[in-house]
Amino acid sequence: MQESGASNAATGEIDTSNAGTLMPAMNVQDPDGRALNLGALQGKPVLLNLWATWCAPCVKEMPLLDELAGDYGDRLRVVTVSQDMGKVEKVTDFFREGGYENLEPWIDPEAQLGYALGDTVLPTTVLYDASGQEVWRVRGDFDWAGAEARAAIDEVIEG
């Protein structure tokens, strides 16, 4: 049930309480079934976003994450992992309709990644440093185009 007059303001805040935790060494897959081991993504910072097609705040921030990925290019890997269960077409259709140029449609078919992170709120986005250790996370949507997000990411990229 939606509240009438709901605000479009982002609800998430940067939280460092899990800093130092290693990225889960779990596999996610692309729509063709190719696996990506998240634990093997060390070497550059990774922004890991858990989302779903049915999650309105997730859908709202996806264009911002696509723009962020484009702006940072090779300095930051942005990995969006769908928590949708069922047909992969939901995710591939969403990406096609959104026209995202900088994001890849990764899928967590058993929706286990949220449990591994200790979170089940969507969206949840976690920034890992180049060694795979958590720096901070945001539960809920966030203004990824805003100065706060960019400054927090720059701090990790520029060390």
C-alpha positions as a LaTeX table, in Angstrom:
\begin{tabular}{lrrr}
\hline
Residue & $x$ (\AA) & $y$ (\AA) & $z$ (\AA) \\
\hline
Met1 & 0.00 & 0.00 & 0.00 \\
Gln2 & 1.37 & 3.39 & $-0.98$ \\
Glu3 & 0.89 & 6.49 & 1.08 \\
Ser4 & $-0.65$ & 9.42 & $-0.71$ \\
Gly5 & 1.64 & 12.38 & $-0.97$ \\
Ala6 & 4.76 & 10.23 & $-0.50$ \\
Ser7 & 7.99 & 12.16 & $-0.92$ \\
Asn8 & 10.48 & 11.52 & $-3.72$ \\
Ala9 & 13.35 & 12.29 & $-1.35$ \\
Ala10 & 15.95 & 9.57 & $-0.90$ \\
Thr11 & 15.58 & 7.67 & 2.37 \\
Gly12 & 19.00 & 6.03 & 2.74 \\
Glu13 & 22.00 & 7.20 & 4.72 \\
Ile14 & 25.66 & 6.19 & 4.60 \\
Asp15 & 26.33 & 3.63 & 7.36 \\
Thr16 & 29.87 & 2.55 & 8.29 \\
Ser17 & 28.90 & 0.05 & 11.02 \\
Asn18 & 29.91 & $-2.95$ & 8.87 \\
Ala19 & 33.21 & $-1.45$ & 7.64 \\
Gly20 & 35.96 & $-4.02$ & 7.19 \\
Thr21 & 33.63 & $-6.92$ & 6.35 \\
Leu22 & 34.73 & $-8.85$ & 3.27 \\
Met23 & 32.56 & $-8.97$ & 0.16 \\
Pro24 & 30.74 & $-12.33$ & 0.07 \\
Ala25 & 32.44 & $-14.82$ & $-2.25$ \\
Met26 & 29.14 & $-15.68$ & $-3.90$ \\
Asn27 & 28.29 & $-16.25$ & $-7.53$ \\
Val28 & 25.74 & $-14.16$ & $-9.36$ \\
Gln29 & 24.89 & $-14.76$ & $-13.00$ \\
Asp30 & 24.05 & $-12.87$ & $-16.14$ \\
Pro31 & 20.92 & $-13.67$ & $-18.18$ \\
Asp32 & 22.91 & $-16.20$ & $-20.23$ \\
Gly33 & 23.90 & $-18.10$ & $-17.07$ \\
Arg34 & 27.54 & $-16.96$ & $-16.95$ \\
Ala35 & 28.77 & $-16.69$ & $-13.36$ \\
Leu36 & 30.53 & $-13.80$ & $-11.66$ \\
Asn37 & 32.20 & $-14.53$ & $-8.32$ \\
Leu38 & 31.84 & $-11.36$ & $-6.29$ \\
Gly39 & 34.79 & $-12.32$ & $-4.08$ \\
Ala40 & 37.06 & $-12.23$ & $-7.14$ \\
Leu41 & 36.33 & $-8.56$ & $-7.91$ \\
Gln42 & 39.30 & $-7.24$ & $-5.96$ \\
Gly43 & 41.69 & $-4.74$ & $-7.52$ \\
Lys44 & 39.38 & $-1.74$ & $-7.77$ \\
Pro45 & 36.52 & $-0.41$ & $-5.66$ \\
Val46 & 33.12 & $-2.05$ & $-6.21$ \\
Leu47 & 29.71 & $-0.51$ & $-5.61$ \\
Leu48 & 27.36 & $-3.47$ & $-5.14$ \\
Asn49 & 23.64 & $-2.70$ & $-5.44$ \\
Leu50 & 20.86 & $-5.15$ & $-4.55$ \\
Trp51 & 17.59 & $-4.25$ & $-6.22$ \\
Ala52 & 14.41 & $-5.70$ & $-7.76$ \\
Thr53 & 12.09 & $-4.73$ & $-10.61$ \\
Trp54 & 9.13 & $-4.56$ & $-8.21$ \\
Cys55 & 10.92 & $-2.18$ & $-5.81$ \\
Ala56 & 9.95 & 1.43 & $-6.63$ \\
Pro57 & 12.96 & 3.06 & $-4.85$ \\
Cys58 & 15.27 & 0.60 & $-6.68$ \\
Val59 & 13.78 & 1.52 & $-10.05$ \\
Lys60 & 14.06 & 5.23 & $-9.20$ \\
Glu61 & 17.80 & 5.04 & $-8.48$ \\
Met62 & 18.81 & 2.78 & $-11.40$ \\
Pro63 & 19.33 & 5.67 & $-13.89$ \\
Leu64 & 21.46 & 7.43 & $-11.26$ \\
Leu65 & 23.61 & 4.30 & $-10.81$ \\
Asp66 & 23.97 & 3.99 & $-14.59$ \\
Glu67 & 25.17 & 7.60 & $-14.78$ \\
Leu68 & 27.51 & 7.05 & $-11.83$ \\
Ala69 & 29.04 & 3.99 & $-13.51$ \\
Gly70 & 29.59 & 6.00 & $-16.68$ \\
Asp71 & 31.15 & 8.92 & $-14.81$ \\
Tyr72 & 33.63 & 6.74 & $-12.90$ \\
Gly73 & 34.43 & 4.37 & $-15.76$ \\
Asp74 & 37.34 & 2.03 & $-14.98$ \\
Arg75 & 37.94 & 3.55 & $-11.51$ \\
Leu76 & 34.82 & 1.94 & $-10.00$ \\
Arg77 & 32.94 & $-1.25$ & $-10.83$ \\
Val78 & 29.19 & $-0.81$ & $-10.31$ \\
Val79 & 27.49 & $-4.20$ & $-9.97$ \\
Thr80 & 23.69 & $-4.23$ & $-9.81$ \\
Val81 & 22.31 & $-7.59$ & $-8.69$ \\
Ser82 & 18.61 & $-8.27$ & $-9.11$ \\
Gln83 & 16.82 & $-10.04$ & $-6.28$ \\
Asp84 & 13.89 & $-10.89$ & $-8.58$ \\
Met85 & 12.93 & $-14.53$ & $-8.42$ \\
Gly86 & 11.47 & $-16.34$ & $-11.39$ \\
Lys87 & 11.99 & $-15.54$ & $-15.04$ \\
Val88 & 15.17 & $-13.70$ & $-16.02$ \\
Glu89 & 13.13 & $-11.89$ & $-18.69$ \\
Lys90 & 11.84 & $-9.53$ & $-15.99$ \\
Val91 & 15.37 & $-8.26$ & $-15.55$ \\
Thr92 & 16.43 & $-8.30$ & $-19.21$ \\
Asp93 & 13.22 & $-6.46$ & $-20.21$ \\
Phe94 & 13.82 & $-3.89$ & $-17.45$ \\
Phe95 & 17.38 & $-3.23$ & $-18.69$ \\
Arg96 & 16.30 & $-3.06$ & $-22.34$ \\
Glu97 & 13.45 & $-0.64$ & $-21.57$ \\
Gly98 & 15.71 & 1.49 & $-19.35$ \\
Gly99 & 18.42 & 1.74 & $-22.01$ \\
Tyr100 & 21.19 & 1.50 & $-19.41$ \\
Glu101 & 24.58 & 1.92 & $-21.06$ \\
Asn102 & 26.95 & 1.32 & $-18.14$ \\
Leu103 & 25.32 & $-1.42$ & $-16.07$ \\
Glu104 & 25.13 & $-5.16$ & $-16.59$ \\
Pro105 & 22.05 & $-7.20$ & $-15.59$ \\
Trp106 & 23.37 & $-9.52$ & $-12.87$ \\
Ile107 & 20.90 & $-11.86$ & $-11.18$ \\
Asp108 & 20.86 & $-13.62$ & $-7.80$ \\
Pro109 & 18.30 & $-16.31$ & $-8.70$ \\
Glu110 & 18.00 & $-17.68$ & $-5.16$ \\
Ala111 & 18.06 & $-14.19$ & $-3.57$ \\
Gln112 & 20.81 & $-15.29$ & $-1.16$ \\
Leu113 & 23.05 & $-12.23$ & $-1.41$ \\
Gly114 & 20.83 & $-10.13$ & 0.85 \\
Tyr115 & 21.10 & $-12.76$ & 3.56 \\
Ala116 & 24.88 & $-12.93$ & 3.14 \\
Leu117 & 25.09 & $-9.17$ & 3.63 \\
Gly118 & 22.84 & $-9.31$ & 6.67 \\
Asp119 & 20.26 & $-7.10$ & 4.98 \\
Thr120 & 16.94 & $-7.79$ & 3.36 \\
Val121 & 15.94 & $-4.16$ & 2.71 \\
Leu122 & 15.87 & $-3.16$ & $-0.94$ \\
Pro123 & 17.67 & $-1.34$ & $-2.29$ \\
Thr124 & 20.86 & $-1.95$ & $-0.36$ \\
Thr125 & 24.11 & $-0.64$ & $-1.83$ \\
Val126 & 27.55 & $-1.46$ & $-0.43$ \\
Leu127 & 30.86 & 0.18 & $-1.35$ \\
Tyr128 & 33.89 & $-2.11$ & $-1.14$ \\
Asp129 & 37.47 & $-0.91$ & $-1.42$ \\
Ala130 & 39.99 & $-2.41$ & $-3.86$ \\
Ser131 & 40.85 & $-5.18$ & $-1.37$ \\
Gly132 & 37.20 & $-6.28$ & $-1.12$ \\
Gln133 & 36.50 & $-4.82$ & 2.33 \\
Glu134 & 33.29 & $-2.93$ & 3.02 \\
Val135 & 33.70 & 0.81 & 3.51 \\
Trp136 & 30.04 & 1.76 & 3.92 \\
Arg137 & 26.52 & 0.82 & 2.89 \\
Val138 & 23.22 & 2.52 & 2.23 \\
Arg139 & 19.90 & 0.85 & 3.06 \\
Gly140 & 17.14 & 2.45 & 1.01 \\
Asp141 & 17.44 & 4.70 & $-2.01$ \\
Phe142 & 20.10 & 7.37 & $-2.24$ \\
Asp143 & 20.91 & 10.35 & $-4.44$ \\
Trp144 & 23.79 & 8.80 & $-6.38$ \\
Ala145 & 24.15 & 12.00 & $-8.43$ \\
Gly146 & 24.51 & 14.16 & $-5.31$ \\
Ala147 & 27.63 & 15.66 & $-3.77$ \\
Glu148 & 27.48 & 13.42 & $-0.67$ \\
Ala149 & 27.59 & 10.22 & $-2.73$ \\
Arg150 & 30.35 & 11.45 & $-5.01$ \\
Ala151 & 32.51 & 12.68 & $-2.11$ \\
Ala152 & 32.12 & 9.37 & $-0.25$ \\
Ile153 & 33.09 & 7.39 & $-3.37$ \\
Asp154 & 35.96 & 9.73 & $-4.26$ \\
Glu155 & 37.42 & 9.28 & $-0.78$ \\
Val156 & 37.77 & 5.53 & $-1.44$ \\
Ile157 & 38.95 & 5.83 & $-5.05$ \\
Glu158 & 41.53 & 8.52 & $-4.34$ \\
Gly159 & 42.56 & 6.87 & $-1.07$ \\
\hline
\end{tabular}
